[in-house]
Amino acid sequence: MNFYSLNNANNQASFREAVIAGIAPDKGLYFPERISPLADAFFNNIESFSNHEIAFKAIHQFVSDDIPDAVLKEIIENVLDFDFPVVELEENVATLELFHGPTMAFKDVGARFMANCLGYFSRGEHTEVTVLVATSGDTGGAVANGFLGVDGVNVVILYPSGKVSDIQEKQLTTLGQNIVAIEVNGTFDDCQSMVKTAFLDTDITNQKKLTSANSINIARWLPQLFYFLFAYKQTKTKGKEIIFSVPSGNFGNICAGMVAQKLGMPVKHFIAATNANAVVPKFMENGTYNPIPSVATISNAMDVGDPSNFIRIRHLYQDNFAKLKENLSSFSFADDTTRAAMKAIHSESGYVTDPHGAVGYLGLKKYQKSNSDTYGIFLETAHPVKFLDVVEDTLGLSPELPPQIQKVMGKEKKSIKINTYEGLKSYLLDS
Ligand SMILES: N[C@@H](CCOP(=O)(O)O)C(=O)O
């Protein structure tokens, strides 16, 4: 299977080449040349397959022969060693918990999958790869954890100073070894744009082999489609059409869900729920894509002003606005509404959501107002404990720290502070 650049379809790469490069030489995002639906029998009998079997069937066509089947199966077993439960909170409303992995956020699957693929592709190679990643909170910790100690790979994580939660910061600044954290005086968008500038900077690329571990990289992006299949497996017997509400920042997760739908998984509709960073909700109203600098919110991992993956979503629908609207709604919610939702969910069902999940819940409820005959699943993209101060302030309770989090709490933060792109460039050229 080849992948083509969304800037110029003639620029093609195999799975291996696209993973190693991160983005195309023309700086376009890679996109699969085809998405072949899986057999109806697979979806009809999905409950008879293990998560490992489901993941293998779903990802195999994209990886093709670049990784032997036995190795791919092994990678999937390494990556998916935790659960993805669907928890019903109300009639026709459930949450898909994606936080049972090592850093308690949905990014664990993609980060570990990519680390395993890159580790496989680097065997016997003598050139080291530098993985550049921008994070608004959760990607950084997951990538740090997933790539820790991977031979031949150095990881540089850029994060906006003072704009990630304390626990997220611990997760991405304390591991050491081959992981370096760069604290940027700016927003997530500044971090993302510095990463993209580095890819264009021949002073750096002549000296270093760079790749990205954000969802622009196909090996980070595509495995996210597993979650939707795992949710379908658990809810298909509900006998209603399924809708997914996805808390969205960089839009990789929801776009992967749409790929699962193209594989043939029955889904009635997707809802992209955002915080005040409402570029996509506005686009869905008026068809104009107008990136704006991100603003800080309590659901900080979604503080993104120019979501990288939205171009993939538009491409999936051939840039046909009417077609896209049939399958996607997008709503934005302010922090006070999010806190009110956290309280309402807690008082009605006893369930503690994190602020991102609460945004997803709000999106779901809004859509269900006029589409009540649906079974709605909102994604809990991170464990509430990662946003301890928000949970404490809003619900007046302190969730116990799980062992994954306790592990990093006592560790010392190490970061390099920079103000501009030049700071990143000097670090990369001197390291
Ligand atoms: N929400 C993200 C922002 C980067 O998204 P990615 O999926 O492209 O890595 C974060 O938590 O850092």
The ligand as an SDF file (V2000), in Angstrom:
LIG
                    3D

 12 11  0  0  0  0  0  0  0  0999 V2000
   -3.9920   16.9160   21.8520 N   0  0  0  0  0  0  0  0  0  0  0  0
   -2.6290   16.8260   21.5630 C   0  0  0  0  0  0  0  0  0  0  0  0
   -2.1050   17.7790   20.5510 C   0  0  0  0  0  0  0  0  0  0  0  0
   -1.2670   17.0300   19.5430 C   0  0  0  0  0  0  0  0  0  0  0  0
   -2.0830   16.0630   18.9160 O   0  0  0  0  0  0  0  0  0  0  0  0
   -1.5590   14.8480   18.0810 P   0  0  0  0  0  0  0  0  0  0  0  0
   -2.5960   13.7960   18.2040 O   0  0  0  0  0  0  0  0  0  0  0  0
   -1.3820   15.3240   16.6980 O   0  0  0  0  0  0  0  0  0  0  0  0
   -0.2470   14.4160   18.6570 O   0  0  0  0  0  0  0  0  0  0  0  0
   -1.7410   16.6350   22.7960 C   0  0  0  0  0  0  0  0  0  0  0  0
   -2.2340   16.1290   23.7950 O   0  0  0  0  0  0  0  0  0  0  0  0
   -0.5670   16.9550   22.7560 O   0  0  0  0  0  0  0  0  0  0  0  0
  1  2  1  0
  2  3  1  0
  2 10  1  0
  3  4  1  0
  4  5  1  0
  5  6  1  0
  6  7  2  0
  6  8  1  0
  6  9  1  0
 10 11  2  0
 10 12  1  0
M  END
$$$$
